[in-house]
Amino acid sequence: MSPTLLTARSRRIQPFHVMALLARARELESQGRDIVHMEIGEPDFATAEPVRAAGQKALADGHTGYLPAAGLPALREAISDYYARRYSADVAPQRILITPGASGALVIALAMLADPGRHVLLPDPGYPCNRNFVELVDAIPQAVRVGADTDYQLTAALAEAACDERTAAMLVGSPGNPTGTLASAADLQGLAALADQRGIGLIVDEIYHGLHYGDDPAQAVVHAPNAIVVNSFSKYFGMTGWRLGWMVVPAGWTEVAEKLMQNLFINASTPAQYAAMACFTPEAEAIFESRREAFRERRDFLLPALRELGFHIPGNPAGAFYLYADVSALCDDSEDLGRRLLEEAGVAVTPGLDFERTAPERHLRFAYTTDQTRLAEAVERIEQYLRSTGR
Ligand SMILES: Cc1ncc(COP(=O)(O)O)c(C=O)c1O
């Protein structure tokens, strides 16, 4: 078949620019260079032992067939119980569906909310796949500039100014990627009220939920009870490769979401769902909390160290494992700086091009998904590089 057969939709979707950088980093490593990886949005911890053991047991017990589309009932209950224990939030298990990662949940959420040609508001900067998920359902992504003044969160005022008669939904994330900032209770309440008032949908992606380094963050299930909430076992629970997430839908929406799950995915991975049951044991929770503490220590080291070097990191990056830096005091082309940091300093970071349309050339994302010793090494190398160029 000729590539001319490819749809405009599939051609419009951009690969991650960081992939080219990653390929180059691997090439340098194969030549014997030591590279500090700060470009990767994946925890550097393997899946916790109790979860791996539960996965092995699931296979040994023969849990390898299909499951109900909405997920293992016991896992839906365990998640409901988790919301109650951890956030005093009442979320009925019937509203929870188990999905193939947050990615699967986002596709279902947009398939439910955005008809072809309708607009979906997305904060800019934001998670790059979101605009592609919107394109996939033939809706139109609308980037809304968010800045340090709102801690990079979409507020009701910003959303309202961007809404028009074609707007179908808003999709926000807290803690956010690439900025690590959190939506406040007022932000979520404001968006929920706007959604009700204008009759549009609200999707809140809480995939970094659990990875926060201050007070407990505002929860969408509490402050935006009509929103679709997307979550995942990938980040806090350290199960990226198992491909497991969940979504909370408003009361009355389960049947439609379930119908989409059945048709698109049949069900999320069966052994992964059995393994995830072990995430809610005290043993596993203690491991996740100690990892969260490690991320907090890394953030507490890296944030002042980068600021000291001239990277402007405004706002309060109090969650996830990212710092999003304005590099305009150091250069006028962040992609070039990223390339030079890799080639000359042996440090891989992600340029703003992957995350935003407004000022990509001014930004770099640093992921602290590598240990403290390596982070210290990275800071030293960046400092030497900047000094060598007279900056
Ligand atoms: C903001 C955000 N949402 C969703 C995803 C998808 O995650 P997964 O499908 O592994 O749950 C990611 C992955 O990095 C992300 O950063």
The ligand as an SDF file (V2000), in Angstrom:
LIG
                    3D

 16 16  0  0  0  0  0  0  0  0999 V2000
    0.0410   13.8700   31.9470 C   0  0  0  0  0  0  0  0  0  0  0  0
    0.0550   12.4590   31.4620 C   0  0  0  0  0  0  0  0  0  0  0  0
   -1.1200   11.8590   31.1790 N   0  0  0  0  0  0  0  0  0  0  0  0
   -1.1640   10.6010   30.7250 C   0  0  0  0  0  0  0  0  0  0  0  0
   -0.0010    9.8630   30.5260 C   0  0  0  0  0  0  0  0  0  0  0  0
   -0.1290    8.4430   30.0200 C   0  0  0  0  0  0  0  0  0  0  0  0
    0.2670    7.5330   31.0140 O   0  0  0  0  0  0  0  0  0  0  0  0
   -0.1460    5.9980   31.1010 P   0  0  0  0  0  0  0  0  0  0  0  0
   -0.8820    5.6440   29.8660 O   0  0  0  0  0  0  0  0  0  0  0  0
    1.1520    5.2660   31.2670 O   0  0  0  0  0  0  0  0  0  0  0  0
   -0.9940    5.8500   32.3210 O   0  0  0  0  0  0  0  0  0  0  0  0
    1.2500   10.4410   30.8240 C   0  0  0  0  0  0  0  0  0  0  0  0
    2.5080    9.6980   30.6280 C   0  0  0  0  0  0  0  0  0  0  0  0
    3.6080   10.1770   30.8210 O   0  0  0  0  0  0  0  0  0  0  0  0
    1.2730   11.7800   31.3050 C   0  0  0  0  0  0  0  0  0  0  0  0
    2.4140   12.4180   31.6120 O   0  0  0  0  0  0  0  0  0  0  0  0
  1  2  1  0
  2  3  1  0
  2 15  2  0
  3  4  2  0
  4  5  1  0
  5  6  1  0
  5 12  2  0
  6  7  1  0
  7  8  1  0
  8  9  2  0
  8 10  1  0
  8 11  1  0
 12 13  1  0
 12 15  1  0
 13 14  2  0
 15 16  1  0
M  END
$$$$
